[in-house]
Amino acid sequence: MEKINLVFGLVIAVLVVFFGVAILYDYANSGDSGPDALKSGTLVGKAVSAYASESNTGKVKIVEFSEFQCPYCAKAAPTVKRIKEEYGDDVEIVFKHFPLNFHRYAQKAAEASECARDQGEFSEYHDVLFENQRALDTASLKNYAKDLGLDSERFNSCLDSGEKTSLVQNDLKEGQSRGVSETPTFFINDQMVVGAQPYEKFEEIIDLMIEVSDGNSGGGELEDAEPLSDPNQPLLREVNPDSPDEGTKIGTFRIDGMSCGGCLSTIRQALSKVNGVEKYDVYLGYPGKAVVEYDSGIVSSQGIADAITNSGYPATIISKEDAEKISGTTSAASCGSPTCGGSSGGGCGCGG
């Protein structure tokens, strides 16, 4: 009897080991470690909104915040494609959604592209949307998927259910936290580039970063790369209208013609270059306004108004009381203008 029990116990032990190994093998080779894991964002180390490339070993990483209704994003698309072709695995490109709220179809188009990604056709669908920016309604989005040979029932269910809404909004929030206010905006490693810049501008920065990565910079510093724009200029410069610094005055200005995003950075840059301007707040609105603290011994309030006007946005001097009547925001993300124009970088927020 003891011998039978011993044999039975050995059999049970062997079976436990066998099934344990089988389970571990199946887990190690499951789809969660492959491209499909991007669907749910569970793949550690990969960006949910990456292009089709699965490589995460590039010497340079470019994160692009873009949207499908912005004409400047479409203009930048061939440049991004050329970067992929020219640099190959040396550059990893990650696409993130930044739908501007005054572009009616941008949010749903972004969701549609993610539904296409679920069927392995993000890049192709991305290109189709940029080629058909004037037709991004829901029916058209579904037709593009059908034309690409996607499973229409699966795609339509994904799009209609809104299952990709939070993914797109998470990209938007990330962009806002990184100071993005217009599209397209790129981060080449940590260097921000705003607008549909020419290929050569990207090439200059990428080449320098690759040299640094390879240890062949010849003593050059990455910080020597000239910024293409200054969207990191603080939105607020802590102006206190009731208590200016000693020896300075406060000027308030009405600004007309503001569209969105690009105008904020353009006006801030203009003010930052005015000798005698100490601090400033710029508010987006229709009209917008600026509150500026300045040294009247160096610059006059009219000189400041002229500087703003010369940047492309007519400015007039107004009283503090009149300025208080003008509401505004320092965030381009909350603007509601349906127009484009005025960005120094060729971006949509919109600008050009």
Buried (B, 14 or more C-beta within 10 A) or exposed (E): EEEEEEEEEEEEEEEEEEEEEEEEEEEEEEEEEEBBBBBEEEBEEBBBBBBBBEBEEBBBBBBBBBBBBBBBBBBBBEBBBEBBEEBEEBBBBBBBBBBBBBBBBBBBBBBBBBBBBBBBBBBBBBBBBBEBBEEBEBEBBBBBBEEBEBEEEEBBEBBEEEBBBEBBBBBBEBBBEBBBBBBBBBBBBEBBBBBBBEBEBBBEBBEBBBBBBEEEBEEEEBEEBEEBBBBEBEBEBEBEBEEBEEEBBBBBBBBEBBBBBBBBBBBBBBBEEBEBBBBBBBBBBBBBBBBBBBBEEEBBBEBBBBBBBEBBBBBBBBEEEEBEEBEBBBEBBEBEBEEBBBBBBBBBBBBB
